[in-house]
Amino acid sequence: MRIVLLIIVLTILSANGSAANREQSLAEVRARADAARGEDCAKVCPDAARAMTEESNSLFNQGEVENGHAAMRDAVAYARKAAQASIESRKKQKQTEIALRKLAKRMTDIKETLSVDDRASVQEAIDQVEALRSELLAAMFDMKKDKR
């Protein structure tokens, strides 16, 4: 009986600890992304965008729709920062494009779980991420230049 009680207590404590670690790691990732510049930004900001997307999903699941939409907007902001840094530095372009594609896919998956009323805002975020991908691909392959 004592062993069962001990296991239950340890499970509860570890669950509370992992929630605190998740919050801390989210704040940590955001701080690193906010401080990053250039090539480092192209490396760190996609992680922050992914973390904010997952946070948005958690908030939607908890019924905090407005906070979920705010987290989704933050994810798009980090995606934009990553794409711009990658284009400007001409580094990590392939990795950033892949991260943006995966981010758009995850946002689509999240959108499918929402009510019809809440989907429009998430679709707008998906469209913005896809536009960033297009800009990045254009920069990668110099599609804006007239080649002959």
C-alpha positions as CSV (number, residue, x, y, z in Angstrom):
1,M,0.0,0.0,0.0
2,R,2.8,2.4,0.9
3,I,4.5,1.7,-2.4
4,V,1.4,2.5,-4.4
5,L,1.0,5.7,-2.4
6,L,4.6,6.6,-3.0
7,I,4.2,5.9,-6.8
8,I,1.1,8.1,-6.9
9,V,2.9,11.0,-5.1
10,L,6.0,10.8,-7.3
11,T,3.8,10.8,-10.4
12,I,2.0,13.9,-9.3
13,L,5.2,15.7,-8.4
14,S,6.8,14.8,-11.7
15,A,3.8,16.0,-13.6
16,N,3.9,19.3,-11.8
17,G,7.6,19.5,-12.4
18,S,7.3,18.8,-16.1
19,A,4.7,21.6,-16.5
20,A,7.0,24.0,-14.8
21,N,9.9,22.9,-17.0
22,R,7.7,23.3,-20.1
23,E,6.9,26.9,-19.0
24,Q,10.6,27.6,-18.3
25,S,11.7,26.1,-21.5
26,L,9.1,28.1,-23.5
27,A,10.3,31.3,-21.8
28,E,13.9,30.2,-22.4
29,V,13.3,29.5,-26.1
30,R,11.5,32.9,-26.6
31,A,14.3,34.7,-24.8
32,R,17.0,33.1,-27.0
33,A,14.9,33.9,-30.1
34,D,14.4,37.5,-29.1
35,A,18.2,37.9,-28.5
36,A,19.3,36.1,-31.6
37,R,20.7,38.0,-34.7
38,G,21.7,36.9,-38.2
39,E,22.5,33.3,-38.7
40,D,21.7,32.4,-35.1
41,C,18.3,33.9,-35.5
42,A,17.7,31.6,-38.5
43,K,18.6,28.7,-36.3
44,V,16.7,29.6,-33.1
45,C,13.6,31.4,-34.3
46,P,12.0,28.3,-36.0
47,D,12.3,26.5,-32.7
48,A,10.5,29.4,-31.0
49,A,7.8,29.4,-33.7
50,R,7.3,25.6,-33.2
51,A,7.2,26.1,-29.4
52,M,4.6,28.9,-29.7
53,T,2.5,26.7,-32.0
54,E,2.5,23.9,-29.5
55,E,1.7,26.4,-26.7
56,S,-1.2,27.7,-28.9
57,N,-2.5,24.1,-29.3
58,S,-2.4,23.6,-25.5
59,L,-4.3,26.9,-24.9
60,F,-6.9,25.9,-27.5
61,N,-7.3,22.5,-25.8
62,Q,-7.7,24.3,-22.4
63,G,-10.5,26.5,-23.9
64,E,-8.4,29.7,-23.9
65,V,-9.2,30.6,-27.5
66,E,-8.0,34.2,-27.4
67,N,-4.7,33.3,-25.8
68,G,-4.4,30.5,-28.3
69,H,-4.8,33.0,-31.2
70,A,-2.3,35.3,-29.5
71,A,0.3,32.5,-29.3
72,M,-0.4,31.6,-32.9
73,R,0.3,35.2,-33.9
74,D,3.6,35.1,-31.9
75,A,4.5,31.9,-33.8
76,V,4.0,33.7,-37.1
77,A,6.2,36.6,-35.8
78,Y,9.0,34.2,-35.0
79,A,8.6,32.4,-38.3
80,R,8.8,35.8,-40.1
81,K,12.0,36.7,-38.1
82,A,13.5,33.4,-39.0
83,A,12.8,33.8,-42.7
84,Q,14.1,37.3,-42.8
85,A,17.3,36.4,-41.0
86,S,17.8,33.4,-43.3
87,I,17.3,35.6,-46.4
88,E,19.5,38.4,-45.2
89,S,22.4,36.1,-44.0
90,R,21.9,33.6,-46.9
91,K,22.6,30.9,-44.3
92,K,20.3,28.1,-43.0
93,Q,17.9,28.7,-45.9
94,K,17.1,25.0,-46.5
95,Q,16.7,24.2,-42.8
96,T,14.5,27.3,-42.3
97,E,12.3,26.4,-45.3
98,I,11.9,22.8,-44.0
99,A,11.0,24.2,-40.5
100,L,8.4,26.6,-42.0
101,R,6.9,23.8,-44.1
102,K,6.6,21.6,-40.9
103,L,5.2,24.6,-39.0
104,A,2.5,25.2,-41.6
105,K,1.6,21.5,-41.5
106,R,1.3,21.5,-37.7
107,M,-0.8,24.7,-37.8
108,T,-3.1,22.9,-40.3
109,D,-3.4,20.0,-38.0
110,I,-4.3,22.3,-35.1
111,K,-6.8,24.2,-37.3
112,E,-8.7,20.9,-38.0
113,T,-9.3,20.4,-34.3
114,L,-10.9,23.8,-33.8
115,S,-14.4,24.9,-34.1
116,V,-15.4,26.5,-37.4
117,D,-15.5,30.0,-35.8
118,D,-11.9,29.8,-34.6
119,R,-10.4,28.4,-37.9
120,A,-10.2,31.7,-39.9
121,S,-7.5,33.2,-37.7
122,V,-5.4,30.1,-37.8
123,Q,-5.9,29.8,-41.6
124,E,-4.6,33.4,-41.8
125,A,-1.5,32.4,-39.8
126,I,-1.0,29.4,-42.1
127,D,-1.3,31.6,-45.2
128,Q,1.3,34.0,-43.7
129,V,3.8,31.1,-43.1
130,E,3.2,29.8,-46.6
131,A,4.0,33.3,-48.0
132,L,7.2,33.4,-46.0
133,R,8.1,30.0,-47.4
134,S,7.5,31.3,-50.9
135,E,9.7,34.4,-50.2
136,L,12.4,32.1,-48.9
137,L,12.3,29.8,-51.9
138,A,12.4,32.8,-54.2
139,A,15.5,34.0,-52.4
140,M,17.1,30.6,-52.4
141,F,16.7,30.1,-56.2
142,D,17.1,33.8,-57.1
143,M,13.7,33.8,-58.8
144,K,13.5,37.5,-58.7
145,K,16.5,38.0,-61.0
146,D,16.0,37.9,-64.7
147,K,18.3,35.1,-65.9
148,R,19.1,34.4,-69.5
